[in-house]
Structure formats: C-alpha cells, structure tokens
Amino acid sequence: MTLDDLVDDVQATNRELKDADFALDRESRTELAMLVAALDPEESDELVRRAIHALFDSYVQSGKLDFNLRSAYDATYDEYLAGMSYDEMAGGRQEFPQDDDEGRRYQY
C-alpha cells in the first residue's frame, strides 16, 4: 500500500463518518478516520469505545477524575466503587469548615 492508498482510505472513512450515529467535528472525524486506516478495526465504533476507555484510564491515573468528582460530588472514584466515603470506612465523619476559603481544597 502507498501514501495515495492511505489518503484514499482516510478520505473514504471520513465521508462515511459524516453519517455516523454520533456527532463529530471535522478534526475528530479526520483523526478517527486515520485511526481506522492505521488499526483496521472491524467497525469504527470499536475505536470510539477504545478512546473512551483510554480517556477514562488517563483521568483515573492522573487524578483528574477524583479531582472533578470531589469538586462536584464530594467523593472520589474509590469511594464510589466502595459505596462509602473514606471517613465512613475509617469509622468516623470529618466535617470541613464551609465558610473557610481554604476549607474545600482537594485532599490527596
């Protein structure tokens, strides 16, 4: 296969993705088309699933998921999996000051 074949495959997949069941901007469609050409999955949906798994794993490993969960829900992913907060696991409940500017910083 040649560069011309690659260009043709990416462009063809890009056109097909315009009719996908999910909305993609032009850049995302082109990137997905390139991944389809390179990885040759049975369906492009497989790559979307892989991308979701990769993004999720990246957020878990970097602590970004816990940071966002703590900010929005006052919980972490581990607490979600355990079904209880760290304080409940330790047998107590620590209350943070609500009016202190520094009171709700993310705790590692």
For each residue, the residues with C-beta under 8 A, 3 or more apart:
1: 5 6
2: 5 6
3: 6 7
4: 7 8
5: 1 2 8 9
6: 1 2 3 9 10 37
7: 3 4 10 11
8: 4 5 11 12
9: 5 6 12 13 33 36 37
10: 6 7 13 14 30 33 34 36 37
11: 7 8 14 15 33
12: 8 9 15 16
13: 9 10 16 17 32 33 36 37 44
14: 10 11 17 18 29 30 33
15: 11 12 18
16: 12 13 19 20 44
17: 13 14 20 24 29 32 33 44
18: 14 15 29
19: 16
20: 16 17 24 44
21:
22: 48
23:
24: 17 20 28 29 32
25: 28 29
26: 29 30
27: 30 31
28: 24 25 31 32
29: 14 17 18 24 25 26 32 33
30: 10 14 26 27 33 34
31: 27 28 34 35
32: 13 17 24 28 29 35 36 44 47 48
33: 9 10 11 13 14 17 29 30 36 37
34: 10 30 31 37 38
35: 31 32 38 39 47
36: 9 10 13 32 33 39 40 41 44 47
37: 6 9 10 13 33 34 40
38: 34 35
39: 35 36 47
40: 36 37
41: 36 44 46 47
42: 46
43: 46
44: 13 16 17 20 32 36 41 47 48
45: 48 49
46: 41 42 43 49 50
47: 32 35 36 39 41 44 50 51
48: 22 32 44 45 51 52
49: 45 46 52 53
50: 46 47 53 54
51: 47 48 54 55
52: 48 49 55 56
53: 49 50 56 57
54: 50 51 57 58
55: 51 52 58 59
56: 52 53 59 60 65
57: 53 54 60 61
58: 54 55 61 62 64
59: 55 56 62 64 65 68
60: 56 57 65 66 77
61: 57 58
62: 58 59 65
63: 66 67 108
64: 58 59 67 68
65: 56 59 60 62 68 69 77
66: 60 63 69 70 76 77 78 106
67: 63 64 70 71 106
68: 59 64 65 71 72
69: 65 66 72 73 75 76 77 80
70: 66 67 73 74 75 76 106 107
71: 67 68 106
72: 68 69
73: 69 70
74: 70
75: 69 70 79 80 85
76: 66 69 70 79 80 86
77: 60 65 66 69 80 81
78: 66 81 82 86
79: 75 76 82 83 84 85 86
80: 69 75 76 77 83
81: 77 78
82: 78 79 89
83: 79 80
84: 79 88 89
85: 75 79 88 89 93
86: 76 78 79 89 90
87: 90 92 93 94
88: 84 85 91 93
89: 82 84 85 86
90: 86 87
91: 88
92: 87
93: 85 87 88
94: 87
95:
96: 100 103 104
97: 100 103
98: 103
99: 103
100: 96 97 103
101:
102: 105
103: 96 97 98 99 100
104: 96
105: 102
106: 66 67 70 71
107: 70
108: 63
